[in-house]
Amino acid sequence: MAQFSWQQLRQFVYNNLHDDDYKSKVSTCVNYLLISLIIANVAAVLLESVDDLYKLYQPYFNIFENLSILIFSGEYLLRLWSIIEKNPQESAWKQRFRWMKSGEAIIDLMAILPAYLNFFVHLDLRFLRVLRLFRLLKLTRYFVSLQILLRVIQREKGSFQAVIFILVIMIVMTASAIYVVENKAQPEAFSSIPKAMWWAVVTLTTVGYGDVTPVTNLGRILGAFITILGVGIAALPAGILASGLANELNQRNQRLEQEFREALQAKGLDLLHDQVEIERIRKKVGLPKEQTHEIIIQLVREKLLESQEQEKKKYHYCPHCGEKLSE
């Protein structure tokens, strides 16, 4: 009986922490609590950087930080403990190890790890504050738009790696070229190729701080060419991201349409009244309500046209007025 109770509790924890399709008042409250706590932690880190505020309210900041660590640690351990309910037939520790290697588990661990490291190795307070900002990444679990963005980045990582590789090559080449051209005119600013890389980076990325600029005619021509080239290179990641987002949304649209068609055939889904099932499918695929509404309208029109075609086959119609003719 005790074993059954533990399993029941573990299933309850899994439903409310892991299962996105499971919705209850408890899971909703837990999600809102964690989202609010994450935002409050980010706000606390920002306010702690104001020395006057930190000195005045340091005990309260410390209490809030310790409480946050306790809650986030408990969340991590509960997720680790309950993940085996995802597939009870599979080895428990195998599932747990797989989850620990997942992106969301690594983000959860990064949210609490700096605090525990600080017990053993005293970190610089400023550095510790920056590490605590990783808790902001935990919001990706609760917002579909962020999940879509991360999925696009993961899918297009090969393209991004190629762009970074091209950018590194361009930085080395432009730094070498400007070093050859400007070294004699500005021996301090362009004393070596590594030092010239700063100018190459800010020029290729079209930032151009202006602290180091070419003074020779050939150097200015080279600088103008590199600046124009940098506009195209800087646009590459944006183009890859935009294309990836469009492809991801298109695939999700197709998947949602397929899910609706399968539900229509297998379960006789009513697209106008079965709002609970429609909402469940929408959240499963991960699309906003506006796009879901457009797909539903399209499917309803197709169903009406199909009904009209069947009606036409059933009756004879006058080719002139369209009235039904008696058989």
TAFENGI-V278777 format. One line per field, one symbol per residue. psi: psi as a letter, one per 30 degrees, with the letter a starting at -180 (. if undefined). burial: # if it has 24 or more other ideal C-beta (glycine too) atoms within 12 Angstrom, else .. Layout:
psi->???
burial->???
This chain:
psi->eeeeeeeeeeeeeeefeejffkkleeeeeeeeeeeeeeeeeeeeeeeffjeeeeeegeeeeeeeeeeeeeeeeeeeeeeeeffffeifflkefeeeeeeffleeeeeeefffeeeeefeejjlkeeeeeeefffffffffffkeeeeeeeeeeeegeeeeeeeeeeeeeeeeeeeeefeeefeeeifeehfleeefeeeeefeeggeifgfjkkfleeeeeeeeeeeeeeeeeffeeeeeeeeeeeeeeeeeeeeeeeeeeeeeeefhkjfffieeeeeeeeeeehlleeeeeeeeeeeeeeeeeeeeeeeefelkkkfefglkkk.
burial->.........#..##.####..#.......##..#..##.###.##..#............#...#..##.##..##.#########........##..#....##.#########............##.############.#..##.###...#..#...#...#..##.#######.###.....##.....##########......###....#..##..##.##..##.##..##..#...##..##..##.##..##....#.#.....##..#######...##..##..#............................
